[in-house]
Amino acid sequence: MDNIDAEFHSLMDRIRTGDQDAARLLLELYGPHILRVVRRHLSEKEQSKFDSIDFVQSVWAPFFRQPDCVHSFERPQDLVAFLVSIARNKVCDEMR
């Protein structure tokens, strides 16, 4: 296990225990990725109608509501893929 994976596992362990500092760190580290995905999937017209941050918050909600979900991520890339998938789905659902 390399250093990045070890740090990621430590962060996920802290999140599982309800550590608020770990949750803030997670949001700081991965939040910008989610925001970029949301904005990339919204047209300029849609961006003026919807607040991108609302979509980002709706992506994080299931993650923090279901702590068991945290166990399923072995690598940071797995978490990013999960969050990106949710972000795309949230935007597509709202556009329907």
N, C-alpha and C positions, 0 to 999 in steps of 0.2 A: 504494500500500500504506500503510495507516495504521499508527500506532505500535504498536497491540496486535498486529496481524498481523506486523510486523517483529520484535517481541519474541518472539512465538510461534515464528516461523521460526528465530530465533537459538537459542531453547531446544531446538527439535527438532534443529538442527544439532549442538548440544552433546551431546545424548542419543545421536545417531548415532555420535559419536566415543567414547562410553563415559564421558562426564563424570558422575561420581557425584553431584556437587553439583547438576547439572542434573536428574538423576533424582530426587533428594530434593525439589527445588523443584517438579517436576512432580507428585509425590505429594502435596505440601502444597497445591498449587493445585487439583488435580482430585480428590484422594482423597475429600474430604467430599461431593462430588456423587455419587460411586459409592456411598458408604456410605448416603446418603439413599435412593437407588434400591433398594438391597438391603433396607433396613429397611422401605421402603414395600411391597415385594413379599412380605415375610414376615409372617404373622399373629403375634399375641402369643404363641400357643402355640409356633409354629415358632421365634420369636426366643429362647424359653427353651431350645430343643433345639439350636439352631445358633448358632455365633459369627459375627456379621455380618462381622467382620474377616477371617475365613477366606474368605468369599465375595469380599471386596474384593481380597485377595491373589491369589485365583484369577483375577480379572479382569485384574490387572496382569501376571500371568505371561506370557500369550501376547504381550503388547505388548513386553515386554523380551526375550523369547526370540527374537522375529522382528524384528530391527532394520530390515529392509526395510519393515516395516509403517509405520515412522515417516515414510517418504517420502510416504505417501498422504494426509497431513493438511495441507490448505492453510490452514485456519482453526481456531481453538480449538473452534468449534462442531462441526466435523467430528470432532475427537478425542472430545469429550464424547458425541456421538451414537454413535460406535463403542463407547466404554466402557460407556455406558448399555445398549446392545444386548447386549453380552456379559454384563453384570450380570443383566439380566432373564433371559437364557437360562440362566445358571448357576443361578439360584434356581429357575426352572421345572423344569430338569432334575433338580435335587435333590428337588423336591417330588413327582416322578413315582414 
